[in-house]
């Protein structure tokens, strides 16, 4: 995966995690997490795929960890050419991702000042 997709002008110190997404996980890009760590000091790089073959799960999970990813997760397994959902894996991915994200407690009663398109279309009353 090309590391040029990360804008070098962005405030990398504000980035908590990066999720690399693939449609079908059949190989691991070993350079991507290393480049993020080296150039932007981003340590939490997750690899998420839409689908994976059951025979590749163990091998690719080990490879992902060895390459510097926090782990490998997928939404579906490919069995006999069909996709079979794996909801437990997706829930585990969300749980681990949430663990590295900063928690922002919204202040009670704090309403957003942003107006929707419908609200902007209506004139405000004085």
N, C-alpha and C positions, 0 to 999 in steps of 0.2 A: 504494500500500500504506500503510495507516495506521501512523504511527510510535508510536501508543499501545500497540502490542504489546510495546514495550520498556519494562520497569518502570523508572521513574526512580530508584527506591530501590536498584536493583541497582548493583553496583560496576562501573561502566562502564570504569574504568581497568584492570580485569582482563580485559576483552574483547579478544581478539586479532583476531577476524574475525566478520562477520555474513554469513550466506548467505540471500539472498532467493530463495524458490522459487516458481515458477509452473508450472501444468500445461502450458499452451500459451503460448509466448512469441510474442505478436503486437504488443506495444507495450512501451515502457520507462517506468517511473515515475521521472521525473527528480527528484522531491522527496525520495524516501526516502534516498539516500546523503547528500544535502546536510543533511537533518535529523539523521542520525546523527553526521555530522561536527560540526555546529554545537552540538547539545545534549549529545552524549556524547563527542566527540573520537574517534570510531571512524573510522579511515581505510580499513580493509580490508573493503569491502562487495562481495561476489560475487553475481552473478545467475545462477541455475541454473534451467533449465526441463526439464520432462519431454519436451517435443516442440517442434519449430519447422518451419516450411515452408522448403524449400531456397531459394526466391526471396527470403526475408526475412533470411537469415543475415548477409550482409555489411552490409546497412543497419542491422540491429539491433545487431550487434556494435560498429559505429562509434558508434551512438547511446548505447549503454551506457557506453562509455569516455568519451564527451563529457559524460555526466551524472554521472560520478564513480564508477562501478562499476569494480572491478579487471578486469572482463571479463564475457563472457556465454558460458555453456556449456550444452549440452543433452545429453540421453540418447538421444533418437530424432529422426529426421527424418520428416516426414509426406509420403509420396509416394503419390499416387493413393488417398488416403484410408486408407492403411496406415502403420503405424509401422515404420521401418527403424532398427535399432540403430546407434549411432555410438560404439563402445567407445573409440576414440582420443580423442574429445572428453572423455569421462568421465575417462579416465586423466589427461589434461592438467589437468582441473579439480582432481582430487585432488592432483596434484603441486604445483600452484600454491597450493592451500589449505594443504597441509602446509608449504610454504615460509614462510608467515607465522605458523604456530602455534609456540608455544614448545616446545622439545624437553625432555621430562622423562625422564632416565635412571633407570629403577628400580634400586634397589640390589639386587645379586645376593643371593639367599637370603632376601629380604624377603617373607614370606608375608603375605597379607591376613588381617586379624583378623576380617573379616566372615564370618559363617556363613550358609550357604544355608538355605532353609526346611526342607529335609530334615534338615540338621544340627541346626537349632533344635528340631525335633520330638523328636529323640532326647535323652534326659537325659545330661548330662555325668557322667563317672565321676570320683569324687574322687581 
